[in-house]
Amino acid sequence: MQELLKVLRSGGIVIYPTETLYALGCDATSEAACERVAQVKGRSEERPLPLIIGGLDMLDLVTGEKSRSLLDLAGAFWPGPLSILVKALPELPAWLSDDEGYTSVRWSGHPFASELSRRFRKPIVATSANLSGKPPAALPEDIDPELLEMVDGSYFDPPWPRGHKASTVVRMLGSSKLEIIREGEISIKKLCDKGFSVAVRNA
């Protein structure tokens, strides 16, 4: 972990495990580092880079939102594979937010990813570790060798990601109301079972 922390502090980019897939990441507060991640991955500026944090108390580093509904949702599913769209702080890099100023954040349920962010004391970019158009990776041997050559550090010790699905992405619509942007590891049923009403985008 110390090696990856050193890379992050120097503005470099890394590959690390999350609870779902391997992630390509950097210091989320660095405009230059975020731009480099997007360029290496081949990700367009129109697709904001998602974030992870290492604890609910770190949410203040990403957004000024503190609604009861948001905290209830986070309390029900974090740490875990639920990414929540929140209004990004204005000082964060433009690479992280959409045209309406929303960014995607989750407290990762993977012990390494969570601790990496916590010890870094900042949010970390967590886009899937693959070149755009190629499949994401859940095992070390699935990482594209071309991508490996372009990063400054990586961590492949177990526990490995569970694979199969990415995180579920939701947006708060109001008190206990959610819009599903992407159904992933956490199903609509699990959200409803916790008392949230759900609408599916474009449904």
N, C-alpha and C positions, 0 to 999 in steps of 0.2 A: 504493500500500500504506500509506503514512503516514497517509492520511485514514482508512482502515479501522481501523488500529491506534488512532488517536485516538478513534474511535467506541467501539471495544471497551473501551478504558481508562476511558471515561466511563460505561460501563454500557449502551451502546446496542446495537442489533441491526443486522445487516448481511446482505446477499446476496453470495455469492462462489462461484466455480467449484470443483468437486472433479473427480476423474478420471471420475466417473460422471454426476452431475447437478449443477445449481446447488443450493447449500445456503443455508438460513436459519440464522444463527448468532449467538452472543454469548459473553461470558466465561462459561465453564462453571463457574466457582467462585462466581458471583454468583447467589444465590437469586432476587433480584428480576428480573435479566435473563433467567434461564431461564423464570421464570413469564411474563414478557412475550412471549417467543418462543412459548410454548405457547398463550397467549391470542390472539396475532396469527394464528397458524396455525389455531387452532380445534382443537388437539390435546388429548385428554383426559389427565388426570393418570395414568391407568392405562397410558398408552403412554410409556415413558421416552424422553427425548431422547438420541440417539446423539452420540458425540464423535469428534473427530479430534485427533491430536497431530502434532508436526513431527519426530519422531525416536523411536527405540526407547528412548533414555535418558529420554524424557518419560513413559514408562509409569508411573514411580513417582509421578507427579502424579495418577494415576487409581486405581491399585490397589496393594495390598501383595503381590499374587501374583507369584512369580518362579520358577515351576516350570520344569524343563528342557523339558517338553513345550510349555508356553506360549511359551518363548523360541525353540524349534525351529520352531513354527508361524509365529510372527511373522517369524523370520528367513527362512523359505521364501517368504512372500507379501507382506511389507511392504518398502518402501512400495507400497501397492496396495489394490484394492477388497475386502479381507477384513476384516470387522468381527468382533471377538472379544468374547464376553461374559466379563467378569471381575468379581470382587467389588469394588465401589466403595469407596473410602476413606470412612469415616463422616462426614468433614467436608464432603463434596461435597453439593450441593443434592439434595433428595429427588426433584426433577423428573428426575434422571438415572438412577435405579435402579428396578428392579421390586420386587415384594414380598419377594423372596429376597435383595435387595441387589446384584443384578447390573446392570452397565451395559455398553453396547456401545461399543467404541473401535477405531479404526484409525489407522495412520499413512498419511495420504493420499498417493497417488501423483501428485497434481496439484502442480506446482511452486509455484503461488501459494498454494494452501491450506496446503501443508506449511510454506512459509516464513512465512506469516501466523501460524500457531501458534508456530513456532519463535521468531520475533521478539517475539511477545506473551508468550512464556515460560509459557504456560498452555494447557491443553486448550480447545478451542472447540467449542461445540454445532454439529452438522452434520445437522440434519433437512432433508429436501428442501424447496426453496423454492417451495411451493405452498400454497394454502389447502386445508384438509382436504376430501377428496372431489373435488378437482380434480387434473388430471394434473401430474406433475412436469415441470420444464423443463430442457432441455439446450442451448438457444440463448437469447441475450438477448431476442429477440422473443417467446419463449414465456413469459416471466415475466408473471404476472398484474398488470395496472396497479394493481389495488386493493391488492395486496401491496406493490408498489413505494412506494405512498404511505404505508405504515405503517412502513417501515424508515428507519434513520438514515444508511445508507451502502450502496453497492453497487460491484461491480467486474465489468466486462463485456468487458475486453480478452481476446484470445486468449492461450494456447490455451483453447478452449471444452471443456466436458465431452464425453465420447464418446457419452453418451446410451444409449439402449436399455435397459440394466438397472442396477438399484441394486447396492450392494455385497452380497456374500454374507455371511450372518451365521451364526456357528458358536459352539458352546459346548464346552469341553473336558470329556470324560467320564473321562479317565484318560490314561495314557501312550499317545500316538499315536492316541487315540480321540476322534472328534468327533461332535457332534450338529448336524445342519444345521437351523437355525431358518428360514433363507430362502436358497434358491439364487439367486444373482444373477450378477454378472460373472465370478466364479470358479466354474467348474463342479465338480460332484462328481468327475468324472474327473481334473481337475487336482489336486484334493486327494489322491485315491487314488494318483496318479502320484508324489506326493511322499512316499508311504509311510504316509499316514494312513488308518485304517479309519473308515468313515462310517456313521452311522445317521441316518435322516431323521425328524424329529419328526412324530408322528401317522401314520407310514407303516405 
